[in-house]
């Protein structure tokens, strides 16, 4: 669940960033995909770390 939320928020962040830099629609899609992958991967790692520490 954490990964999906982070990926969606990352995609929105990517769109906002591309729009702020003056990008067109394809730039927004590219930034959204890149940020969604990065945020999703980071959230996955955080979830694994939390699961390891909380299951001690």
Phi, psi and omega per residue, in radians:
X1 nan -0.741 3.134
X2 -1.071 -0.673 -3.112
X3 -1.145 -0.745 -3.122
X4 -1.140 -0.774 3.128
X5 -1.082 -0.769 -3.139
X6 -1.138 -0.670 3.127
X7 -1.141 -0.720 3.120
X8 -1.147 -0.777 3.109
X9 -1.128 -0.638 3.082
X10 -1.126 -0.709 3.112
X11 -1.110 -0.747 3.103
X12 -1.115 -0.687 3.102
X13 -1.112 -0.681 3.120
X14 -1.134 -0.713 3.116
X15 -1.108 -0.782 -3.137
X16 -1.098 -0.730 -3.124
X17 -1.144 -0.754 3.128
X18 -1.136 -0.685 3.124
X19 -1.138 -0.681 -3.141
X20 -1.149 -0.604 3.125
X21 -1.436 -0.004 3.079
X22 1.480 0.458 -3.106
X23 -1.403 2.788 3.084
X24 -1.544 -2.962 -3.052
X25 -1.103 -0.702 3.131
X26 -1.180 -0.617 3.053
X27 -1.102 -0.720 3.133
X28 -1.114 -0.694 3.108
X29 -1.141 -0.757 -3.132
X30 -1.127 -0.804 3.114
X31 -1.112 -0.700 3.138
X32 -1.093 -0.770 3.128
X33 -1.142 -0.774 -3.141
X34 -1.092 -0.787 3.132
X35 -1.205 -0.654 3.119
X36 -1.109 -0.732 3.106
X37 -1.119 -0.804 -3.111
X38 -1.121 -0.832 -3.124
X39 -1.172 -0.687 3.117
X40 -1.125 -0.724 3.113
X41 -1.139 -0.748 3.113
X42 -1.099 -0.735 3.125
X43 -1.169 -0.605 3.079
X44 -1.108 -0.780 3.111
X45 -1.109 -0.722 3.097
X46 -1.106 -0.720 3.105
X47 -1.096 -0.704 3.099
X48 -1.135 -0.764 3.134
X49 -1.113 -0.759 3.109
X50 -1.101 -0.718 3.142
X51 -1.133 -0.669 3.124
X52 -1.181 -0.751 -3.093
X53 -1.318 -0.578 -3.112
X54 -1.415 -0.224 -3.132
X55 -1.739 0.301 3.091
X56 -1.252 nan nan
